[in-house]
């Protein structure tokens, strides 16, 4: 994200400061504010996606804790990446830690049920094919 910001605004901001033209700086600040608002909505859509995915897994009788496990693995794999230090308010996605916490909250609120145990991918694939053939 910082690279995008500087590539879009950095050069023009420096030129604006050097020649004393405040209009470019005003445009940059206004555009940055609009981008920040857009990021918030993008994070909301991602959170909604996690919620819907959790609900769909429950309806399919598949243990939705896999979502939490997925984000925990993703977080672990990318813990040393440069993107892991970007504050969430500058990101298009909620942090993996927030996603994990949200999913834990959904798990705590979810009714206790028995889930299908899918021991291998072929069983899972066949289950999906059977369900889709009814459509």
N, C-alpha and C positions, 0 to 999 in steps of 0.2 A: 504493500500500500504506500509506504513512504516514497518508493521509487516512482510510482505513478504520479503522486502529488507533485514531486519535484520535476518530473519530466513534463508535466502539463503546465505547472505554474512557476517553477523555479527561475528559469531564464528570464521570463517576462517580468517577474517581480524584481529581479536584480536590475534589469534595464530600467524599470519604472522608478526604482529608488535612485539609480544613478542620474537619471535625467529630471527627476523631481515631478514626474507625472503620477498623480495619485489615482487616476481613473483605473489603471490596470490593477493596482493594489486593491481597490474597491471591488473590482470584478472578481479577483481571486478570492477575497474574503467571502463575498456573496456566493460564489460557486462552491467554495469549500463547505459553507453552511448547508447548501442544498445537497451536496454529496453526503454530508453527515446524516441528514434526515433520511436520505435514500438507504444508507447503510442500516439504519434502525429498522426500516421496513423489511429489508432483506433478512435481517436476523429474526424478525417476527415470523416471516414465512418459513424459515428453517426450523424454528421452534414448533410451528404448526405442523410441519412435515414430520418431525419426530413424534408428535402427539398422534397424528393420523397413522403413522407406521406402527406405533405401539397398539393402537386400537385395531388395526387390520390384522396384526399378528394374533391378538386375543380372539378376534372373531374366527380366525382360521384354526384356533386351538393350538397355536405354536407359541412356545414360551417367549414372551417379549423381552426377557432379560438379556437376550442376545444383542439387543440394541446397546444396552449399557456396556456389555462386554466388548462390543465392536469399538465404541468410542474410547473405552479404557485402553484397548490395544493401540488404537490410532494415536492417542495421547502419548503413550509410552514410546511408540516408534518415532514420533516427531518432537519429543521433549527437547532435543538439542537444536532444532531448526531455528533459523532466524525469525520465522513467522510466529514462533511460540511466545515471543516477548512483545508482540504487537498488542496494545490494549484492545479489549473487546470492542469498545466504542468506535474503533477505526476499522473493524473487520466486517465482512459481509456475513459471517457466520457466528453463532454463539460459540464461546470457547468450549472445548471438549469437556472441561470440568463442569461448566454450567449444564451442558447437555446430560452429562452423567447424573448430576444432582436432580435435574428435572425428571429423568427417567426413573431414578430411585423413588422420587415422590409419587410418580404414577404407579410404580410397582407396589408401594405401600398402600395406596388407595384402591388398587384393583382387587376385585373379589378373588378369593382363593379358588383355583380351579385346576383340574388335571389337564395337562397339555399332551399333545401327540408327541411321542418320542421318535424322532427321525434319525435313525441310526446311520443312514447314508444318503448321499445325494440322489441316487437313482430313485429311491422310495419317495423322496421329496418331489423330484421332477415328475414322477408318475402321478402323484397326488395333484399337482398343479394341472397336468394334462387332463386328468379325469374331471376336475372342477371346471376347466375351460371348455371342455367338450359339451357341457350342459348349456352353455350360452348360446 
